[in-house]
Amino acid sequence: MRDSNFIPIFCTGCGKLIWEGLTVGFQTRLDPATLTIQEEIIKRIQGSRTFELHMTAVSFEAGLRSVNAIQRSKGQSRTILASHSCSRTKEIFRFKGQEPAEDEIPDYWNRRKTPQLEQEGIPF
């Protein structure tokens, strides 16, 4: 069963990495590229829906953006994604059931920590 925490999958139509989850009870698929306010307005004019991401302990939830939300967010840094626009042509071929690799998944909130290297020759 799906929940509101989004998971990374590969689109069955085009083979690209996308996010899938529920937004207000409806299945939603999102492109992983973050948008600026200008790019968001262009996507809206083209007919795509845009979503603002809210971090959770597991992944994130996506809230549908309205015109008022776009106007209020001037100058503020927000993570915004657009709904997936599938070309239905396989640009990237994937095996059925193939999972995205850890380095393919975008890290919007810097959750992946780089391992600290041991310091050699620390002067005392």
matplotlib code that plots the C-alpha trace (Angstrom):
import matplotlib.pyplot as plt

x = [0.0, 1.3, 1.5, 2.3, 6.0, 7.4, 9.7, 12.1, 11.1, 11.8, 8.9, 7.6, 6.9, 10.2, 12.6, 13.6, 13.9, 10.8, 9.2, 5.9, 3.6, 0.2, -0.9, -4.2, -5.1, -4.2, -1.3, 1.3, 4.4, 7.0, 10.1, 13.2, 14.6, 14.0, 12.5, 13.1, 10.1, 10.6, 10.7, 7.7, 5.7, 6.7, 5.6, 2.3, 1.7, 2.5, -0.2, 1.9, 1.1, 3.8, 4.4, 6.2, 8.2, 8.0, 10.7, 9.5, 11.6, 11.5, 11.3, 9.1, 5.5, 4.4, 1.8, 0.1, 1.1, -1.4, -0.9, -1.1, 1.7, 3.9, 3.4, 4.1, 7.3, 9.2, 12.8, 12.3, 14.2, 11.7, 12.0, 9.6, 9.0, 6.7, 4.4, 6.1, 5.6, 6.2, 7.2, 6.2, 9.4, 12.1, 15.0, 16.7, 16.2, 15.8, 15.2, 11.8, 12.0, 15.3, 15.8, 17.5, 21.1, 21.8, 23.8, 21.0, 18.5, 18.5, 19.3, 17.3, 18.1, 21.7, 20.7, 23.5, 26.6, 30.0, 32.1, 34.8, 38.3, 40.6, 43.1, 46.7, 49.5, 47.5, 49.9, 49.5]
y = [0.0, 3.5, 6.3, 10.0, 9.4, 9.5, 6.7, 6.8, 4.6, 4.3, 5.3, 2.4, 4.6, 6.5, 4.8, 8.0, 8.3, 9.8, 10.1, 8.3, 8.8, 10.1, 13.7, 14.2, 10.6, 10.7, 8.9, 11.5, 11.2, 13.9, 14.8, 14.9, 18.2, 21.2, 24.3, 28.0, 30.4, 31.3, 27.7, 26.9, 29.7, 28.3, 24.8, 26.1, 27.9, 24.7, 22.9, 21.0, 21.0, 22.0, 20.7, 22.0, 19.3, 18.9, 16.7, 13.7, 11.3, 8.7, 10.8, 13.8, 14.7, 16.9, 19.7, 21.1, 24.7, 27.4, 30.8, 32.4, 30.1, 31.1, 34.8, 34.4, 32.5, 35.4, 35.4, 32.3, 29.0, 26.2, 22.8, 22.7, 19.8, 19.5, 16.6, 14.0, 14.6, 11.3, 11.1, 7.4, 6.6, 4.6, 7.0, 4.9, 1.1, -0.5, -4.1, -4.9, -4.4, -2.5, -0.2, 3.2, 3.3, 5.5, 8.0, 8.4, 9.6, 13.4, 14.4, 17.6, 18.1, 16.8, 13.7, 11.6, 12.3, 11.8, 9.5, 11.4, 10.4, 9.6, 12.3, 11.1, 12.8, 15.0, 17.3, 17.3]
z = [0.0, -0.9, 1.6, 1.5, 1.7, -1.8, -3.1, -6.0, -9.0, -12.7, -14.9, -16.9, -19.9, -20.4, -18.0, -16.2, -12.4, -10.8, -7.4, -6.6, -3.7, -2.6, -2.4, -0.7, -1.4, -5.1, -6.8, -7.8, -9.9, -9.8, -11.9, -9.6, -10.9, -8.5, -10.0, -9.4, -9.2, -12.9, -14.0, -11.9, -13.6, -17.0, -16.0, -14.8, -18.1, -19.9, -17.8, -15.3, -11.6, -9.1, -5.6, -2.6, -0.6, 3.1, 4.7, 6.8, 8.8, 6.0, 2.8, 2.0, 1.4, -1.5, -1.2, -4.3, -5.0, -5.7, -7.3, -3.9, -2.6, -5.6, -4.9, -1.1, -1.7, -3.3, -2.0, 0.1, -0.6, -1.2, -2.8, -5.7, -8.1, -11.2, -12.0, -14.2, -17.9, -19.6, -23.3, -23.4, -25.4, -23.7, -23.4, -20.8, -20.7, -17.3, -16.2, -14.6, -10.9, -11.0, -8.1, -8.3, -7.0, -4.0, -6.0, -8.6, -6.0, -5.4, -1.8, -1.3, 2.4, 2.6, 4.6, 3.1, 5.2, 3.8, 6.0, 7.9, 7.2, 10.0, 10.6, 10.3, 12.1, 14.4, 16.3, 20.0]

ax = plt.figure().add_subplot(projection="3d")
ax.plot(x, y, z, "-o")
ax.set_aspect("equal")
plt.show()
